[in-house]
Amino acid sequence: MASKTPSSFEDFLPTMAHKLGGDGLIGELCNGFQLLMDGDKGVITFDSLKKNSALLGLQGLSDEDLWSMLKEGDFDGDGALNQMEFCVLMFRLSPELMEDSQFLLEEALQQELKDYD
């Protein structure tokens, strides 16, 4: 399935990744998930995404764009995004970050090795 990135989407993930490192970026993605999720269900639904999307600068997206994002990230087909699906989707929507993911993986592995020693 080809990824359709909404034209109003501005990709800040690569900048965040370089400033925060791998662990910091994952922490921020988790914070973003918390902002967008339905507090009762613990997942991002269409309604929670629509209601809370302005918190992340996504207020300009149409209902169709929001549904497309939800469908593209919904790997288990339950009509909602859990935290892992959300994080994977954010990486997939960031072409530059996908290219830089090797850097982030190597950085995380090096940190794990340092912590292990």
N, C-alpha and C positions, 0 to 999 in steps of 0.2 A: 504494500500500500504506500503510495507516494505521500510524503509529508507535505501538507499545505500549511505553511507558516503564514498567519495573518499579516497583512501588509503593515499594520500598525504596531506589530511586535518589535520591540527593540531588545536586542540580545545583550544583556548585562552579565550573563553567567561567566563568560571568559574572564572579564575583568574581576569579578568576585572570586573566581577560582585562583587567579594569580595573587590577589591580595590576601585571601583567607587560607589558601592551601586546601588540600583535599578534605580534611576533617572539618574545617570551618565552612566550606561550601556545603557539605552534607548537612551540617547543623542548620545553615540558613535555609536549605531546601525543606528540612523538617519544620522549621518555623513557618515557612510559606504554606506548607501542607496544613499546619494547625490553623492558620488564618482562613483557609478556604474550606475546611471540612465542616460537615454537619456535626455539631457537637453531640447530638443524640445518637447518630449512627456510626460515628468514628471514621467516616469515609467522605470523599468529595462527591457530592451529587450534582446534578445539573442545577438544582435550585440553590444549593450552597455556593456553587461556583458563580452563578449569576449574581447572587446577593453580595458576595464578598470580593468579586474580581477587582473592583475599584481599589481595594486595599493594596493590590500589587500592580496598579497602573494598567489594568486590562479593561477599563470601563468602556473603551471604544469598540470592543468586540461585539459582533452580532450574536444573536442566539444560535445561528447556524455555525459560526466559528466556535462558540463554546461547546456545542454538541459534537463538533468535529474533534475538538481537543479531547473531550471525554471518551469518544469512541476510539480514537487513536491510541489512547493510553490504557484502555480497559482490556487487559490481557485475559482476565478470567471470565469476561462476558457478563458480569453482574450488573452492569449499567452504572457503576461508580468507580472511583479511583481510591485504592488503598495507598498507604504512604509509599510503598515500593514502586507501584505503578506510576505515581505522581513524579517521583524522583527520576525514574527512567524516562518518562515523557519529557521532563524539563531538559534532560541531556539530549534527547532526540530532536527537540525543537531548537537546539543550539548547534548549528553546523560547525562553528569554530570550536566549540567545546568538545564536540565529538572528535575533531582532529587533535585537540590537545589532551584527550582522555588518556593517551599513553603516558604523557608527562605526569598527570595526576596519579595514575596507577603506580608508576615508578616512585614518585614521591611518597606515597602511602606505604609502599613496600619498604623503602629505605627507612622510614620512620619506625615501622614495625620491627625491622632488624635492629635499629638502635635501641629500641625499648626492650628487645629481647636480650641484648648483650648486657 
